Amino acid sequence: MVSDAAPTLHTEPVWRARQQAHEARVRGWTDPHVARVSRGEKHPVYDFLFSYYAFRPSWLRQWHPGPDVILTGDGAREFLRWPDYRETAGGVALDLATIPEKRRVSISWIHDLLATMAVRPPAFGCFGLHEWAMVYRQTPDEIRHNAWPLRFPPDELARIVESQPVRCTHFDAFRFFTAPARPLNKFQPERATVGEHEQRGCLHANMDLYKWAFKLAPFTPAELIADCFALARDIREMDMRASPYDLHALGFDPIMIETPEGRMDYERHQRAFTARGEPLRARLLALCERLLKEPAV
């Protein structure tokens, strides 16, 4: 392996402790979701984290050490059931020397996107109107979470959207805008232009740190995936609090972005989440750079 530092050896008690701590942490998120699914219950806030982000709860629970860590002890051989691990003279480790070219192209794309976002100035003027634009001028039957009431009747909701500038830069939010809402947006992002618009002030861009973390798995240390999931979960709660849905019954008080005070509150949260995302983005960038150091196979 090509590395600036010697691999770290983890004895079995050490890596087992990390493994158990990770699973205990993650089960606090996955177990309630699995229980709801078994009962056929939908959750308008948390389901998104397991449906839009198509990373199974069982995969989120799985612990991986990350690169340049050698696991010792007889139990380490259990990792050999994954093709990305190999047995070395010292123990079992991720095999960074056989990353296929197609995967390297993906890693390079993720790296370049994160690097661009790291230097692009963040923007904080969207005030969460993307969720409003997703129900703009829809009938009750068309609304995605129509089991939950809206805080305003349709005409008033439309007036709120039309009275404020819509500035969504995130393609994967913009693509869910209703057809009448799309022309209202200052930007018209497309899949091919993601790199031109993505910026770190965006709530969804910071949620997507979780997506990039699990797309780099199993090379991503499991604790980093969990840290990114924790950020995405907190952002999702705030995102839906700022939405037009009335989620009081679930314990979520609204952030009333239809008022000046609510917009200030939204921006305060947005800036705090952006700050939380910075070290996670840096860790993901460092991981990409480490993986791309290996010669192509």
N, C-alpha and C positions, 0 to 999 in steps of 0.2 A: 504493500500500500504506500501511496505517496502522502506524506503528512509532515507538518512542521514539528510535531511532537510525538513522542513515543506513545503507543496505545496504553490505555489505562486498564489495569487488571482489576476485575471485581470478583472477589470470592463469592461462593454461593450464598452465604448468609447476607452479604452486602446487596447483591442483586435481587435476592428474594425479598429483602426488606423494601427495596425500591418498587419492585413488582407489586407487592401487597399494598403498599401505600397508594400507588397509582390506582389500582383496582378499587380500593375503598373510596377514594375520592370520586372516581368516575361513576360508580354505582349510585351515588347520590343523585346523579342526573339521569342515568339510563334506566334504573329500576322503576321509577314512577312512570316513565314513558312506556316501558314494556308492559307494565300493569294496565295502563290505560288502553293500549292496543288490544290486550287480551279481553278487555271488557267492551271493546268497540267504541270507546270514547275518543272524541276529538278535542284537541286543545288549540285554540286559535293563536296562542303565543309560542308554545314550546314544540309543537309538532313540526314547525318549520325547520328546526334544527336537525331533524332526522329525515325529513322528506326532501326539502330543497337541497340540503347538504346530504347527499346520498352516501353516508358513511354509517354502516350499521352499528348499533349499540355494542354488539359483540366485538367489532373491530376497535371501537373507541376504548373498550376495556382492556384490549390486548396491550401488554407492555413490551416495548422495544428499547434497547439502551442507547441507540444512536451510533454514529460512526466512531471508530477508534477506541472502542471498548471491547475488551476480551472477557468473556464470561467463563469462569472456571467452575469446576465441580461436576459431578456426574449428571446433575439435573440440567446442565447447560445444553446437553445433546437434544433436549426437547425443541430447541430453536431450529434444529436442522430440518424440521418438517417444512420450513419455508425455504424457497429456492435462493433467497438472497443471503443466506448464511452459509458459512463454511467452517470446517474444523481446521484449526491451526495447531502448531506444536504446543501453544500455551493454553488453548481452550477454544471456545466458539465465538465467532465475530461476524459482523456483517461483511459481505464481500463487495467491496467497492470497485474491484478491478474488472468486474464483468457486467457493468451497467451498459445495456445495449444503446446503440446510437439513437434510436427513436426516443428512448427515455431521456437521454442527454439533451435532445432538442427541447423536450418539454421542460426539463429543469432549467435550461438556459432561458426559455421564454418567461418562466416564473421569476427567475433572477432579474431579468431586464425590467419586467413590470414593477417589481418591488423596488428596484434601484431608481427607476424613474419617479415613482411615488415619493421616495425618500427625499428627493431634491425639489419636487414640484410644490409650490406654496399651497397649503390647505385652504379650502373655502368653507365658510360656515353660514352661508345665507340661504340654505334650502328649506330650513324649518320643518322638515318632515312631510312636505306636501306630496311626496311620492305615494304614500298610502291613500291619500285623498284622491289623487289622480287615478288610482286604480279602481275607484268606485264612482268616479265622476260620470254623471248622466246615465248611470246604470239603473235597470229595473231591480226590484227586490230579489227576484229569482236569479239575476245575474251576479249578484254580489258574492264574493268568495266565501266570506265568513257570515253567511246570512242567518245562521243560528243565533247570532248576537246582534243586538240593536245598534243602530247608528245614533250618534249624539244629536244629529240634526236631520230634519226632513230633507228630501232630495234637492229642492230648490234652494234652501239655505246653504246646504253643503256646496252646491255648484257656485253660489255667490261667493263663498269663502275662497274657493279655488281661484275663481276669476278675479278676485280682488287683490291677489298677491302674485308676485313674480314666481314662476315655477322654474327651478334651476337644477334639475336632477342631472348629474354627470355619470351616473352608474347604469351601464347598459342593462344589466340583469334586473334592475328595478324599472327602468324606462320601458322595457319590452312588455311589462304587464300593465302599462297605462291603457286606459280605454281609448278607443279610436278618437273620440272628441277631445280627449285630454292631450294627446300627443302634440298637436300643433301649438299648444300653450307653453310647451317647454322651451327654454332658451337654447338648449342643446338637443341635438338629434343623434345620440350615440348609436353606433352599430357594433356588431360583434368584431368586425375587422378594425374598428377604431378605438377599441378599449384602451390601448396604451396612450391614446391622445387625450383622453378625458379623465381617466382614473386619478383620484387625488385623495390624500390621506385624511382630509377633513370629513369625508363621506362615511356615514355610519356603515353602509353596506360594504364599502371597501375595507373597513376595519373588521367587520364580521368575516369577510372573505379570507382574512389571515388564517382562519381555521381551515378553509378549503385548501389553501396552498400547503398548509402543514400536513393535512392527511394525504394530499396528492403526492407528497414526497415520502410518505411512509413506504416501507418500514424503516427508512433511513432517518426519519425524524424521531428524536427522543420522545417517548410517550408523554413525558411531563410537559414538553413544549406543545404537543397537540392538545393536551388538557388545558394548558394555560390559554391557548387560542380559543378553545371551546368556551371556557369561562367568560372570556371577553365577549364572544359572539352571543352567549346567552344573556348577559347583562344588557348588551346593546339591543337585542331583540325585545326584551321587556320594555325598555325605554322607547323603542321604535313604535311598539303597539300602544303604549300609553299616549303617544303623540298622534295616534291615528284617529280617524273619525268614529271608531267603534267605542261603544260603552261597555267596558270590561270591569265595572265595579264589582260584579258578582264573583269575579275571580280574584279580587283583591288588588286590582290595578287602578289607581287614581289617574285621571287624565292629565296630560300636559296640554294645556289649552292653547295650541299654537295659533288659534284664531284671535288671540289677544296679544298686545305688546308684551305683557308680563310673561305669558306663556312662551312666546318666541325667545325672550331672554333666557328663560329657564331651559329651553331646548338647546340653545347655543352653549350654555354653560355645561350641560351634559355632553354635548358633542365635542367640545374642546377637551374635556376630561377623558373621554374615550380615545380621542386622537393621541393624547399623551400616553395613555396605557398601551396603545398599539405600537408606539415607537420602538421600545425594546424588543417586542415580539417580532416586528418586521426585521430588526437588525439581526436577531438570532436566526431567522429564516434565510436572510441574505447570506449570513456566514455559513449556514448549512449548504446552500446552493453552491457557494464558492468552494467549499470543501469537496463536494461531490464532483464538481467540474474540474478539479485538479487531476483527477485520475485520467490516464490516457484512454482514448477511445478504443473500443474493441471491435 
